[in-house]
Amino acid sequence: MTLTLSSQLRTAAEDSPDRVFIRTMGEELTYAETWTRVRVRAGQLREAGIRRGDSVAVVMDNSADQIVIWFALNALGALHAALNTAFTDARLAHNLRVSKASWVLADDQYLADVQRGIGTHELPARVIPSSAVGSLPGAPVDEAEQVDDLATATLLFTSGTTGASKACALSNRYLVRAGQLHVTYLGLTSDDVLYSPFPLFHIDAATLTVSAALVARATAAIGLRFSASRFWDEVRAMDATVFNFMGATLTILWKRDPDPRDSDHRVRLAWGVPIPEWKAEFEHRFGFPLFQVYGLTDGGLPAYDPIDGSQRPGFAGRVIPEYEVRIDTAARRHGDPEGVGEILMRSREPGLMMNGYFGDPAATEKAIVDGWLRTGDLGLLDGDGYLAFHGRLTDSIRRRGENISAFEVEELVGSHPDVVEVAAVGVPSDLTEEDVQVWVVARQGSGLTAETLHRDLAERGPRYLVPRYYAFVPALPKTPTEKVEKFELRSAGTSTSWDSEATSGD
């Protein structure tokens, strides 16, 4: 059988027709119902003019129908390009241009932005409102197109937090095998309900939730977006047994006031990055273990925390047999510990990494050298194959002759009990090079000030990691995948809310 999402769904509809595949807060579809709807949607999209090989951009909020459209495009052999719904104007046009989209399927609330982006930048794409697809004529598709497993099927874009996003070209095999590996190394079963509140244009909700549920014959429970106030109610309503986290989501949940219902749920494990220092306390309070993974859309997930109890504190997981990982210690920051360098990875079987950056051979050639993907991440690999993550190679601040890791600054500041979120950036210094500024979201009602925070950090942390500038904000600018858009913070310039050196005379 061809290793495609649509072929996998057809098989699942035959062997597990009545099991629930897709669950949202407003809808539930069994495997058989999903396959029927996919066949109908594929016929309607084909009647509209979409053909094998066409690039189709999807600008939709999370919904059962977005998943159905994804699988319908796969059945037609069309190229599915999932776009960030937060992008407008030039950034949206960039993604449409990069994906070479000839069609755009968009929710009604995004139609004006899409039309404006296409018109302003003179792009050739034709637009179909997603709400209109169901009313199009067309006979259901009986057979999915037979395609090469290694042919590009989906484009998922890099986050674009530091610059223009790139389109990771993911093969049919990648989409299925990523789900299979996730099921294997997290021990997922058909009884699980995999919940993700993150958007379907991101790997966590796409291959690591929907694809994983498909191959396990489990349920993919997809939320609209992450909300701290609604999170546990949605987990209970979805009957989730597994969920994923990223960025500051665990911290936000942890620093909310304890609730008598904190352990009132069916969750048996959660996975994601990063694992906090207070992991044991979180597990005790909420009643389930946390597992870390390491990976990126470009290359898949080469490392998982072992679920057999052999986790190692400080490590992101152990490299799995399907991948090789090595450390290039020539690519490192000044002052990094011995053995730390850039993480390089490659797969031991075809299709576990991206085919390249779509339409960008120069970026592909720079990223993949002799089969090794240069991740841009810093890490350390021990003799037993455990991988530790040490931040981004490029997310450093040049301060007084040394490269400082923004990741380490954020770890230090975030360890304060009243700090919910923090982002560290480099800003121009009157001593040349850069100085460290942090943007801080404080716990509501804590009364935390920049001066008291600075004093605490100066007592607990090494001097070179202690920020000079502090800015308190109600929220950090983020992508829908909860990644901080640091370019916006840098463009805001140096904060004048509090300057530790001007205040203290250090």
Buried (B, 14 or more C-beta within 10 A) or exposed (E): EBBBBBBBBBBBBEEBBEBBBBBBBEEBBBBBBBBBBBBBBBBBBBEBEBEEEBBBBBBBBBBBBBBBBBBBBBBBBBBBBBBBBBBBEEBBBBBBBBBBBBBBBBBEEBBEBBBBBBEEBEBEBEBBBBEEBEEBEBEBBEEBBEBBBBBBBBBBBBBBBBEBBBBBBBBBBBBBBBBBBBBBBBEBEEEBBBBBBBBBBBBBBBBBBBBBBBBBBBBBBBBBBBEEEBBBEBBBBBBBBBBBBBBBBBBBBBBBEEEEEBEEBBBBBBBBBBBBEBBEEBBEBBEBBBBBBBBBBBBBBBBBBBBEEEBBEEBBBBBBEBBBBBBBEEBBBEEBEEBBBBBBBBBEEEBBBBBBBBBBEEBBEEBBEEEBBBBBBBBBBEEEBBBBBBBBBEBBBBBEEEBBBBBBBBBBBBBBEBBBBBBBBBBEBEEEEBBBBBBBBBBEEBEBBBEEBBBBBBEEBEEBBBBBBBBBBEEBBBBBBBBBBBBBBBEBEBBEBBBBEEEEEE
